[in-house]
Structure formats: C-alpha cells, structure tokens
Amino acid sequence: MFREAIRLDPRFVSPYGNIGDSLVALNRFEEAKALLEEARLQRIDFVSIRRIAYWLALVENDADAAARELSLALRMPEAIWASNWEAGASVFTGRLRTAHDLFRRSVQAATQGAYKDFAAQWAMQDAESHAVVGQCAEARREVAAGLELNRDNFTLERAGRALALCGAHTEAQALARELATRFPSATLIKRIHLPVIAAALAVQRGESTQALQLLEGVRRYDHVQVAEFWPAYLRGHAYLQLRDGRAAADQFQSILDHRGEAVVSPLYPLAHLGAARSAVLEGDIGRARARYRDFLEIWKDADADLPSLKEAHVEYQRLRH
C-alpha cells in the first residue's frame, strides 16, 4: 500500500502536503514510520522525508535520531527547507535565546539565497515565539523585520497573532484588515486566522466571553493543521479567566491529544501548564501536580527568566506544601 502511494502521489516528494505529513498530523506515528521504511527500501529520499523522520524523533524524545535526520537534511540540495527545524525544536523546549540565534541564521541564509518569502516567514516564527512567552519587545522587532522582507498571507497571519498576543491592538487590527482586504476569498484566513487574531486581542483585554464568541465558528477547523492549536489554546485561556476549570481542561487536553498536528508548537508544552492551572481550579491537586511536572520536564533546559517557567515553579511549589 505504501509503495503504491509513494509511486502515485507526487506530493510525497514535495516538501509540503505529503502523505507522511498527514499521518503524523493524525498521530498515526507507527504508520508514518512504516511509510518512511518503504521509502528507504526504494531508495527514495527527499527533504520532506527527512522532515517527517525528524518530527518522529522529536515525538519520541530521541535527540540523537533528531540530530541525525537534521544533519542528513542539511546536506541535501534542498537544505534551505531544513534551516529552521532546529530553531522550532528549541522554542518547543523553552530555549528562546538559542532559538532566536538559530532563526537569525536561517533568515540570513534564506535572504542570501534569494528566498525572501522563507526569510520573512521564519522571522515571523521567531516573533511569534517571543510573543507566546511574553517577550514583546523582541516580538515587535522581529515583526517589523519580517514585514520589511515580505507581506504574504503566512507572514501577515503570524505577525497579526504575535502583535495581538502582545496587546498591540491598533497594529494587529491593521494587519487583520490587510489580510481581509488582500485575500477576501481565502477560506482559512476568514474562518481561522482573522477570528484567532481578534480572539487573542480579546483575551489580552480580559474580554473572555467575547473571545469565546469569536472562536465559536472556528471549532470545525480546530484540527486543521494551519490552526496550529491556536483556537483551543485561546479558548483554554478564556475559560481560565472565567475560572471554569472543566471547560479550560477540555481545551488544553484537545491540544495534548493531537501532538502531531503541530509537532514543535510551543503551545503543546504550554498546554500542560494550562491543564495544571485548570486542575487547580477544579480542586484536583494530584492531576495538577502531574501536569506541572510534565511541563517542567519539557522545559527543564528552558531559559530561566521566562515568566511562564518562573510562575510554574512557584505554583508547583505551592501545591507541594
């Protein structure tokens, strides 16, 4: 079955949209491994295949395998596609300083190689990573740099989210209007990205009910890969603001149950923290402790000055006494 799929589906040799991506997104990791083995036996090797293998290694916490796959990808003619992988993995583990340096290198390599669209997108990944952990001065700088390079939909979407997370209402709304004006018939922009930007602004203002209303129509798209956990994550935080532990827990658990949809998203480890706080609201101290431990394990090598990390340590210690 896999052999035939590889032969017939040209997307398998493309850096995006291939069969392996779909299997990983569905958490069908063993099937993805089998697909890669079929490719290996047929001596089929592309950067997209190495990317899937890299993701699977990260899911299994196999640092050696991940390093090996990255090294192989970086020796390929299409190495530019892999130049931001390590940066994304560093964000996942809370190593923002390392990630920033790696993103800067990848942006520089893309710019020198005349891949300005890649450079802009990776600058926005850097910006959004900073915004997620509350480093808003850094996020604003990266947003400005990325928009100087390109203003495609991917760049504008991430820029809008990053600025919304930082409470930059005027700038985020301006980018949302630009998206709506330039891409009026783009379903994913209309149904996912614009409501997410608006909901992020509402959460920042403490307008939890409005945020939930804005995200209600997004539910059918929650597990579309481009959503990257954002609808559930923002709903979870809105419910936390409303002190509805059960509803918040459901949203964060929906992220934890679907790691494959966005393997290196920082929202996955942060969903453990959200789940811990949800359990505290429910009075389930045992579950709260377990979730705090899960988060602190993933971020055991994280930058020590990250607010979320410092808060998690304090909250966890409070539960131990």
Order of alpha helices (4+ residues) and beta strands (2+ residues): alpha-alpha-alpha-alpha-alpha-alpha-alpha-alpha-alpha-alpha-alpha-alpha-alpha-alpha-alpha-alpha-alpha-alpha
